[in-house]
Structures are given as C-alpha cells and as structure tokens.
Amino acid sequence: MKRIIILILSLGIVLISNYSFAKTDDEAIGYIKNHQISYAGVNATYIEVSTAFAVSHFNGIKFIGWETKPDPKNPVATLVSMKFSTVSEKVDLHIKNSNKKLKMKEAIPLLIITWRVNSLMGVKITPYNYYAKESLEVYKGMVETIHELSK
C-alpha cells in the first residue's frame, strides 16, 4: 500500500513538473502570436490586439522584444510580455474621466503588455496587466466601430 501511494505521488509530481508552465518560452510566445480572440465575428491574434493598442495610444512605437517568466500567482501559467519603446502618448479624446486623461498623457518610455498563458488544460490566454486589459478594450471598440460603419 505504501509503495502504491509513493508511486501515485511520484507520478503526480512528474506530471505537475512537466506542466508547471508553457513547455518553452518559444511555445508561450507562439501562443500569443498564433491564438486568436474573437469578438462579434472579427478575429485577431493577441499580438495584433497588443500592437493595435500600442499604435493607437502611443507615438514612436518600436517593438524591442519578448520576455517570458513563470506567473508567481499561478504555477501552471507563463507570463508573456511584449516590450515596446515609445516617444510619447497620444491624447485619447474618447476618455471622459479627466483623472484618467491626465494619467494617459504622462510619458512612458517603455510599454510592456503582459498576457498570462495557461496551457495545462488547453490554451487559455488572459490579460495580466493594465495594458493587456486596455488592449482588449481597444480591440472591442474597433470591432464595434467596424460594425457601426457597415450598417
């Protein structure tokens, strides 16, 4: 009985260690590049959604690289960050809250958009930081605008 329990625990440890986060950094980045999000019938990859946000909100955008690391709050997820250098932020005329508008005008020399990639039970990608959440909002707004213009 003791051997069976040890065998089951060993097997569990092996399985968990194999899936502690996306198998390689390249795989996690590949998920961001290739997996699509769909909203109201319009599909886009997470890299397209992130880049659309960066271009629509910042001047002088330049992609400078990727960063991956394990999620400190979720041992089966990997954080994938897209790093952009920026010159300045564009004034967002659609923001109604003046406090948020002031925050958006502040210069950000390095824009980092981070997604959480969980590949344990199929691939699930969720926003990890503020800029990833805003990227989704920009994407949804663009899709809604497309639908409004096509009426």
Phi, psi and omega per residue, in radians:
M1 nan -0.744 -3.140
K2 -1.096 -0.679 3.129
R3 -1.161 -0.648 3.121
I4 -1.131 -0.766 3.139
I5 -1.105 -0.764 3.121
I6 -1.101 -0.716 3.124
L7 -1.104 -0.773 3.133
I8 -1.114 -0.774 3.119
L9 -1.113 -0.717 3.113
S10 -1.100 -0.770 3.117
L11 -1.080 -0.730 3.116
G12 -1.088 -0.731 3.125
I13 -1.133 -0.723 3.111
V14 -1.093 -0.782 3.139
L15 -1.111 -0.785 -3.132
I16 -1.142 -0.723 -3.132
S17 -1.161 -0.538 3.100
N18 -1.256 -0.444 -3.087
Y19 -2.061 0.462 -3.098
S20 -1.130 -0.512 2.994
F21 -2.810 3.061 -3.106
A22 -0.831 2.418 -2.924
K23 -0.959 -0.676 3.069
T24 -2.443 2.837 3.080
D25 -1.055 -0.708 -3.140
D26 -1.078 -0.660 3.106
E27 -1.147 -0.773 -3.140
A28 -1.083 -0.757 3.094
I29 -1.140 -0.692 3.103
G30 -1.034 -0.646 3.094
Y31 -1.080 -0.736 3.126
I32 -1.150 -0.685 -3.119
K33 -1.251 -0.603 -2.942
N34 -1.926 -0.468 -3.122
H35 -1.348 2.482 -3.065
Q36 -1.903 2.598 2.982
I37 -1.873 2.545 -3.135
S38 -2.193 2.316 3.075
Y39 -2.440 2.126 3.104
A40 0.894 0.692 3.060
G41 1.472 0.030 3.123
V42 -1.925 2.209 -3.115
N43 -1.813 2.556 3.048
A44 -2.687 2.612 3.043
T45 -1.369 2.864 3.126
Y46 -1.167 -0.509 3.075
I47 -1.212 -0.642 3.091
E48 -1.178 -0.721 3.123
V49 -1.115 -0.779 -3.136
S50 -1.128 -0.789 -3.116
T51 -1.156 -0.680 3.097
A52 -1.053 -0.731 3.089
F53 -1.095 -0.833 -3.100
A54 -1.039 -0.818 -3.100
V55 -1.185 -0.628 -3.085
S56 -1.365 -0.346 -3.068
H57 -1.993 -0.179 -3.055
F58 -2.342 2.634 3.054
N59 -1.721 2.620 3.050
G60 1.156 0.648 -3.108
I61 -1.204 2.325 3.034
K62 -2.472 2.150 3.105
F63 -1.242 2.228 -3.105
I64 -2.029 -0.125 3.047
G65 2.578 3.137 -3.110
W66 -1.929 2.689 2.983
E67 -2.470 2.333 3.067
T68 -2.213 2.565 3.057
K69 -2.803 2.742 3.093
P70 -1.128 2.550 3.084
D71 -1.303 2.112 -3.117
P72 -1.158 -0.365 -3.117
K73 -1.729 -0.169 -3.092
N74 -2.510 1.808 -3.031
P75 -1.174 -0.183 3.127
V76 -1.831 0.296 -3.111
A77 -2.217 2.727 3.081
T78 -2.113 2.415 3.056
L79 -1.628 2.204 3.135
V80 -2.047 2.099 -3.121
S81 -1.981 2.381 2.977
M82 -1.774 2.222 -3.110
K83 -1.896 2.295 3.096
F84 -2.216 2.464 2.922
S85 -1.591 2.596 -3.134
T86 -2.355 2.750 3.066
V87 -1.650 -0.829 3.129
S88 -2.832 2.930 3.079
E89 -1.605 2.566 3.038
K90 -1.446 2.619 3.069
V91 -1.310 2.161 -3.123
D92 -1.601 1.828 -3.077
L93 -1.269 -0.236 -3.094
H94 -1.521 -0.140 -3.128
I95 -1.422 2.159 -3.093
K96 -1.568 -0.526 -3.100
N97 -1.353 2.052 -3.050
S98 -1.150 -0.577 3.104
N99 -1.113 -0.740 3.125
K100 -1.187 -0.626 3.139
K101 -1.108 -0.727 3.110
L102 -1.110 -0.726 3.121
K103 -1.076 -0.679 -3.100
M104 -1.218 -0.371 -3.122
K105 -1.414 -0.328 -3.097
E106 -1.097 2.461 -3.127
A107 -1.238 2.367 3.070
I108 -2.211 1.828 -3.104
P109 -1.251 -0.405 -3.137
L110 -2.293 2.035 3.103
L111 -1.753 2.151 3.127
I112 -2.122 2.031 3.109
I113 -1.847 2.057 -3.014
T114 -2.058 2.263 3.100
W115 -1.991 2.550 3.050
R116 -1.678 2.147 3.128
V117 -1.948 2.080 3.099
N118 -2.052 2.069 -3.090
S119 -2.038 0.365 -3.100
L120 -1.198 -0.920 -3.096
M121 -2.087 1.060 -3.008
G122 1.557 2.821 -3.071
V123 -1.447 2.211 3.055
K124 -2.264 2.175 -3.135
I125 -2.055 2.226 -3.140
T126 -2.310 2.679 3.100
P127 -1.182 2.446 3.130
Y128 -1.856 -0.659 -3.120
N129 -2.083 3.085 -3.100
Y130 -0.961 -0.746 -3.069
Y131 -1.216 -0.561 3.056
A132 -1.184 -0.713 3.100
K133 -1.102 -0.759 3.118
E134 -1.149 -0.589 3.090
S135 -1.033 -0.733 3.107
L136 -1.132 -0.681 3.135
E137 -1.145 -0.717 3.106
V138 -1.103 -0.780 3.120
Y139 -1.023 -0.845 3.127
K140 -1.076 -0.725 3.117
G141 -1.098 -0.702 3.110
M142 -1.126 -0.742 3.131
V143 -1.108 -0.766 3.128
E144 -1.096 -0.672 3.099
T145 -1.127 -0.733 3.096
I146 -1.028 -0.783 -3.139
H147 -1.157 -0.660 3.116
E148 -1.150 -0.726 -3.126
L149 -1.211 -0.459 -3.094
S150 -1.493 -0.017 -3.141
K151 -1.343 nan nan
